[in-house]
């Protein structure tokens, strides 16, 4: 027993203390996740109820998880460049490519998807006139099917705007979303289809009546000319099979092999949810769709949908509305904290004010806490996020320019231009707050490229939204090689170029020696001595020390072929020698 | 100077647009997890160290997961899918939520608990009218039935006429004696039966100020073999109450800074023998300070009441002023302190802990005294304190829990805890 203890102790301490660089192999990172293998048997439809899921995530799931002694762990599906591959869950868009504001505003829509309010009739074939989100399913003259959703009497225009804006933002970020658009239509555009049924509150299907339609229209927002405002959500191609969960995997999908709470893109969705105050980030607002691809392959694609709660949604009870986004519906941590501290903890919901544009409720900047945004109830993927996940999403968030945001908000066609202007400003301010917070502790560097094998260029996402002292940021580079990767080969220091502060380039190697010189002549391309690590330390002007670090792992293929970038690592703890 | 490479090597990035990948597993077979991060697995010390507690706690996890979480969540989800909650809601509410019936329960340890049902019908039969009722019981010796009709009138519905009828019998009314020197150990329980009809007319005077006029008739029968306790009486009870409350009208229910003054006078007489009469007068002064403007309220309150004999007839002990129960001296059971006069001072701090729930700390001194507080002295008071949780909605229904305690009299040789009280329940405001 004593021997076993000693062995364990040595094992553990040596694991904890030994400096060891984990090397990347000489190969390209995974950019296309092979998660769309043919699934011959259609998975079952999954039902998720709000009450059951809420009870589970508020109480039972955290309790059960506690007994497993969960520890923070990095996302499983981050590739060698610490990025996310294209998959059935995510497609690299704004984070990796230029996207015009017009493209961002179009989102998942194509010109053929546009619902023309001048052309009718819109035939209602199904309705959900009751509940919090009444709506109709219509078939338009273009042959496509849409879900029409309406605003309620409180905050008229917000819910439909939020649904459209949320869909565009998530799409631009890379998530799969439906095509959402705003329509203003005359009441008589809508006709009830033959045999059309609606679901009553007991789920029973009954014929749709004109009274039911009228009841929905009563609460909707109308322009002065009588036209009704709605958001139209185009049916996504495929067969819906219910939502996906934010934890575990779908047992009957053989392609689903990464627990969802450990998927980088699902964890990173926290950033976008917090940005737009999408407190309803729960599994019921997602969708698994069974795709029957023309190639003959059938598989599931995973969508986000329904952002109607975002941008300051309010509930009938003000004391509940104030807490949305700041506390769970029943937040034991906050309840017990307030109980035992006699309410002495300053809580953001006590300070938050109704905004100048009341349409947006409590969608404020002052109490917005990027590190502690809470949806209505626990989202396991959000809860599992690490700084690397946040930094990944923040690098995408940083690429939303004011022009992107303006174009996306304009797509929501808010009736009052003052609301539109205010919302654009507020989104940009919240974006700035988010980025400043994340990039104060995580390196904003990304989009590493090697040109001609020797010119290393990278993007500093923090420079996309520069503050006054941005150009005084210092990049301190140190290059290491050798068998243990502890042999210094050179160092360099540079600052962003004022002409293009967000993009910097440096010629490799940065010192007199290069790793290839350490390798024997004729060494194989993947010889360990060809390996080098370029550490980039970022020191903002406001700090006396570097605050973050990124390590680039390269193979030196020689003077002729140059370097090959094979991996990016973002250490949790910075190298002591540079920090002290 | 480095020679530029003949061939370019550009770090790869993701392809633009969606592309179907090559298949990585035969159809239907679980695909192998790709090596997203192709490096060797990193051994984490914390992960290694955590395995010991994981193994130890694994049985607990199994119980929590498979005996609790999965069956309960599956049952709730199944009920939701079958729209069971909506069906129950349809059963217990109707007229779009303006009518409802719901269970009530109340337990005050030291007395018999009660269960029951309550019902309300808003805007019934007219828009400005509300009908409500409740039945509470425990066994065949304990039952309470009450019904009330409220009609609002005047501009902004600032006036209200309330008609109430109730019948109650219970076997465990506590009686500790009368006057300033009583002890918890002196408790004896008696059984009574009371029926009452009451009409109250009240009007808002602006803000939270209110005036009320009340007329009631009640019959009380104390069913006890012990001398001095048993007896039956009937009383007509006319009263006038004035409340001046300077707290803002538009704040949430229990918040706000301001003063509250309440004074009342009641004239009671036996309709069969009007010469048997007496009066009760009382006043309350309270000051509230909302520290944050969001319901973190410090309160200081003084309450006094006295009975004035206007004839030689004794006042039934059940009609004497009393402290204890749900309002004053909450560390003690109801009517713990009975006397010709009572005086109580309470400090409280009420604060929100959830959107619908407040916590309250309270502590106070009080006692019952002889006529006109003749025997009053601070050292002749009892200390009461505790903590309570209340829901803070305005629906007229409250879920509350209270844990309180009370001491013996402060001039005792040794101050000791004499009363420990724990009460919880779903109660109505009527």
Interface residues (C-beta under 8 A of the other chain):
Chain A: X11 X12 X13 X15 X16 X22 X23 X24 X25 X27 X28 X29 X30 X31 X32 X33 X34 X35 X36 X37 X38 X39 X40 X41 X47 X48 X49 X50 X51 X52 X53 X55 X56 X60 X61 X63 X64 X67 X68 X69 X71 X73 X76 X77 X78 X79 X80 X81 X83 X85 X86 X91 X92 X96 X97 X201 X202 X203 X254 X255 X257 X258 X293 X295 X297 X317 X318 X319 X320 X322 X323 X330 X331 X334 X335 X338 X339 X342 X343 X350 X447 X448 X449 X450 X451 X452 X453 X454 X507 X557 X559 X560 X561 X562 X563 X564 X565 X567
Chain B: X2 X3 X4 X5 X6 X7 X8 X9 X10 X11 X12 X13 X14 X15 X16 X17 X18 X19 X20 X21 X22 X23 X24 X25 X26 X27 X28 X29 X30 X31 X32 X33 X34 X35 X36 X37 X38 X39 X40 X42 X43 X44 X45 X46 X47 X48 X49 X50 X53 X54 X57 X58 X60 X61 X64 X65 X68 X69 X72 X73 X74 X76 X77 X79 X80 X81 X82 X83 X85 X86 X87 X90 X252 X292 X293 X294 X296 X349 X351 X352 X353 X354 X355 X356 X357 X359 X361 X392 X393
